[in-house]
Amino acid sequence: MQDETRVHVNQSRKFLSQAFEELDAGDLLQASEKGWGAAAQMVKAVAVERGWEHSRHRQLRLAVTKLTDETDSLEISLGFAVAESLHANFYEGWLDGATLKGYLDRVSALALQLEGVLDGANGR
């Protein structure tokens, strides 16, 4: 695993942990943004390993589309869409705590799935 990849993976894990801490503290906006950040960082990790551009939101979305096709797993695209909703919620604040927890659980599943993609690529 490249150093840059490891940085993104570690940041994703940190953001995800912080998201649940913020949720427990009642700061739904910060929990939302940390959840988004966790997903984005994990997509960046995979993009680094694949040599894909990943510095813009559109490039992250394109990477997710490629990964969805590569793995034949719509769950990757759906999980990222949930993360994008979290990002929007940071600005709009429409999600309640229970829904937000469900969304964070989905982002957690996405992060694990993408770590599996990384592990599979590194095992080649």
Residue, then its C-alpha position, 0 to 999 in steps of 0.5 A: m500500500q502506498d504511503e498516500t493510500r495509507v494516509h487516506v485510509n487512516q483519515s477515513r477511519k479517524f473521520l468515521s470515529q469522529a462522526f459517531e462521537e459527534l452523533d453521540a454528542g448531538d452535533l448532527l451537522q459535524a457528524s454529517e460532515k465527518g461521515w462524508g469525509a470518511a467516505a471521500q477519503m476511502v474513495k481517494a485511497v482506492a483512486v490513488e492505488r488505481g492511478w485515478e484523479h481524485s482531487r475534485h468531487r466529480q472525480l470522486r463520483l467518477a471513481v465510484t462509478k468505475l469501482t461499481d462497474e469493476t466490482d459489479s457492486l451497486e452497494i458502492s454507488l449507493g453508499f457513496a450517494v448516502a455519503e453525498s447526502l450527509h455532505a448536503n446535510f451539513y449545509e441543510g440540517w434536515l436529517d434527524g439523529a436516527t436517520l443520520k445514524g443509519y446513514l453513518d452505518r451505511v458509510s461504515a459499510l462502504a468504508l469496509q467494502l472499499e478497504g476490501v477492494l484495496d486488500g484485493a488489489n494489494g494481493r494481486 
